[in-house]
Amino acid sequence: MKYKIALSFLGIAFVLVSCGDLPIDNQIDNRNSSQDTAKQIIGYTSSDVECEQLLSSADIYRRNGSYQDCVNTYNMSISEGCGERYAIQIYQWMGRSYIELSRLDSANYIFKQGLKYLKDDENLYEVAAWNAGMLGNFDEQIYFLDQWLALDETNVEVLEEMSTAYHDRGLYKEQIVILNQWLKLQPANKKANGEKKNAYSMLGEDEFLVDKERWEIEP
């Protein structure tokens, strides 16, 4: 009996020594290979803990002004399957970090990706519209503003931004349409009335017509 126990002990010791002799890199490669196989078999996605750890790190980088490390970490989180589940925490701030890096094209791409998951996110539409304007992409700027306005047609902030966008492009007829929407909500708004007078003037129309319309609405 003692002899059998001794042989078993020697066998276990041999296995342990043999494994210990493997180079560290080989041990890591073997472990990673096993993990990769497991991921493929079970359809692996990162756990909430892993996602939250990555997003916490990204947030720290962003607050410290380490924007490249920030976007790198957000990219890791997306690669690990966190993109859809944690869209609110990722896409707006990842895009803003790209803006800080003066990579507006990358920010534009990220905002679009985020809006696939966050169709009702007003903050994301706002920054996406601003970024598109900075890129000089007028069509996308108006698209984002229009989608944002669709969430709440009484949002004066969006109407003001749309008015400015049309004005800057010299599209005064289109601007007047937006200003009329704005003035339905706020008939006495001095800025809206002033912008409408200016648009009329640029189109060669009589500015007095704006005052007349206002008087007819509020005699």
C-alpha positions in Angstrom: 0.0 0.0 0.0 2.8 2.4 0.9 4.5 1.5 -2.3 1.4 2.5 -4.4 1.1 5.8 -2.5 4.7 6.6 -3.2 4.4 5.9 -6.9 1.3 8.1 -7.1 3.1 10.9 -5.3 6.0 10.7 -7.7 3.6 10.7 -10.7 2.0 13.9 -9.5 5.3 15.5 -8.8 6.5 14.7 -12.3 3.4 16.4 -13.8 3.9 19.5 -11.7 7.6 19.7 -12.6 6.8 19.2 -16.3 4.2 22.0 -16.3 6.5 24.3 -14.4 9.2 23.8 -17.0 6.9 25.2 -19.7 8.0 28.8 -20.7 5.7 31.5 -19.3 4.8 32.6 -22.8 3.7 29.1 -23.8 1.6 28.8 -20.6 -0.1 32.1 -21.5 -0.6 31.1 -25.1 -2.2 27.8 -24.1 -4.5 29.6 -21.6 -5.5 32.2 -24.2 -6.1 29.5 -26.8 -8.4 27.7 -24.4 -10.3 30.9 -23.6 -10.7 31.7 -27.3 -12.1 28.3 -28.0 -14.5 28.6 -25.1 -15.7 32.0 -26.4 -16.4 30.5 -29.8 -18.3 27.6 -28.4 -20.6 29.5 -26.0 -21.0 32.7 -28.0 -19.0 34.7 -25.5 -19.8 38.4 -24.7 -18.0 40.4 -22.0 -19.6 40.4 -18.6 -21.0 43.6 -17.1 -18.0 43.7 -14.7 -15.5 43.8 -17.6 -17.5 46.4 -19.5 -17.8 48.6 -16.4 -14.1 48.3 -15.6 -13.2 49.4 -19.2 -15.8 52.3 -19.1 -14.5 53.4 -15.7 -11.0 53.6 -17.1 -12.1 55.5 -20.2 -13.9 58.0 -18.0 -10.8 58.6 -15.9 -8.7 59.1 -19.0 -11.2 61.6 -20.4 -11.4 63.6 -17.1 -7.6 63.7 -17.0 -7.4 64.9 -20.6 -5.8 61.7 -21.9 -8.1 61.6 -24.9 -6.2 59.1 -27.0 -6.1 56.6 -24.1 -9.8 57.3 -23.6 -10.8 56.5 -27.2 -8.5 53.4 -27.2 -10.3 52.1 -24.1 -13.7 52.8 -25.6 -12.6 50.9 -28.7 -11.6 48.0 -26.5 -15.0 48.1 -24.8 -16.8 48.0 -28.2 -14.6 45.1 -29.3 -15.5 43.2 -26.1 -19.2 43.5 -26.9 -20.2 46.4 -24.7 -21.3 48.8 -27.4 -25.0 48.2 -27.5 -25.6 47.5 -23.8 -23.6 50.5 -22.7 -24.3 52.8 -25.6 -25.2 55.8 -23.4 -21.9 55.7 -21.6 -19.8 55.2 -24.7 -20.7 56.9 -27.9 -21.3 60.5 -26.9 -18.1 60.7 -24.8 -16.1 58.7 -27.3 -17.1 61.2 -30.0 -16.4 64.2 -27.8 -12.9 62.7 -27.1 -12.3 62.5 -30.8 -13.3 66.1 -31.1 -10.7 67.0 -28.5 -8.2 65.2 -30.6 -9.3 67.3 -33.7 -10.5 64.1 -35.4 -13.9 65.3 -36.4 -14.4 62.6 -39.1 -13.9 59.9 -36.5 -16.3 61.7 -34.1 -18.9 61.8 -36.9 -18.6 58.1 -37.5 -18.9 57.3 -33.8 -22.0 59.6 -33.4 -23.7 57.8 -36.3 -22.9 54.4 -34.7 -24.3 55.6 -31.4 -27.5 56.8 -32.9 -28.2 53.3 -34.2 -28.8 52.4 -30.6 -29.9 55.7 -29.2 -32.5 57.1 -31.5 -34.1 59.3 -28.8 -30.9 60.7 -27.4 -31.2 64.5 -27.7 -27.7 65.1 -26.4 -26.2 62.9 -29.0 -28.2 64.6 -31.8 -27.0 68.0 -30.5 -23.3 67.2 -30.5 -23.6 65.2 -33.8 -25.2 68.3 -35.5 -22.5 70.6 -34.1 -19.7 68.3 -35.3 -21.3 68.0 -38.7 -21.4 71.8 -38.9 -17.8 72.0 -38.0 -17.0 69.6 -40.8 -19.0 71.8 -43.2 -21.3 68.9 -43.9 -24.5 70.9 -44.1 -26.8 68.0 -45.2 -25.8 65.9 -42.2 -26.1 68.9 -39.9 -29.7 69.5 -41.0 -30.5 65.8 -40.8 -29.3 65.6 -37.2 -31.2 68.7 -36.3 -34.3 67.5 -38.0 -34.2 64.2 -36.2 -33.7 66.0 -32.9 -36.6 68.3 -33.6 -38.8 65.3 -34.4 -38.4 64.2 -30.8 -40.1 67.5 -29.6 -41.4 70.0 -32.2 -41.7 72.6 -29.5 -37.9 72.6 -28.9 -37.0 76.2 -29.5 -33.3 75.5 -29.1 -33.3 73.2 -32.2 -35.3 75.7 -34.2 -32.8 78.4 -33.4 -29.9 76.2 -34.5 -31.7 75.3 -37.7 -32.4 79.0 -38.4 -28.7 79.8 -37.9 -27.6 76.9 -40.1 -29.9 78.0 -43.0 -28.8 81.7 -42.5 -25.1 80.8 -42.7 -25.8 79.0 -46.0 -27.8 81.9 -47.4 -30.9 79.8 -47.6 -33.2 82.5 -46.5 -36.5 81.0 -47.7 -35.8 77.8 -45.8 -34.8 79.9 -42.8 -38.1 81.8 -42.9 -40.0 78.5 -42.7 -38.1 77.6 -39.5 -38.6 81.1 -38.1 -42.3 80.8 -38.7 -42.3 77.6 -36.6 -40.4 79.4 -33.9 -42.7 82.4 -33.9 -45.7 80.2 -33.5 -44.3 79.1 -30.2 -42.9 82.5 -29.2 -44.6 85.3 -31.2 -42.9 88.1 -29.3 -39.4 86.7 -29.5 -37.1 89.6 -30.5 -34.4 87.4 -32.0 -36.7 85.4 -34.1 -38.4 88.5 -35.4 -35.1 90.2 -36.1 -33.8 87.2 -38.0 -37.0 87.1 -40.0 -36.7 90.8 -40.9 -33.1 90.2 -42.0 -34.1 87.2 -44.1 -36.8 89.3 -45.8 -34.3 92.0 -46.5 -31.8 89.5 -48.0 -34.6 88.3 -50.3 -35.5 91.8 -51.4 -38.8 91.8 -49.5 -40.2 94.6 -47.4 -39.2 94.2 -43.7 -42.4 96.0 -42.7 -44.3 92.8 -43.6 -42.8 91.1 -40.6 -44.1 93.8 -38.3 -47.5 93.6 -40.1 -47.7 89.8 -39.6 -46.8 90.2 -35.9 -49.4 92.9 -35.4 -52.0 90.7 -37.1 -51.2 87.9 -34.7 -51.0 90.2 -31.6 -52.9 93.4 -32.3 
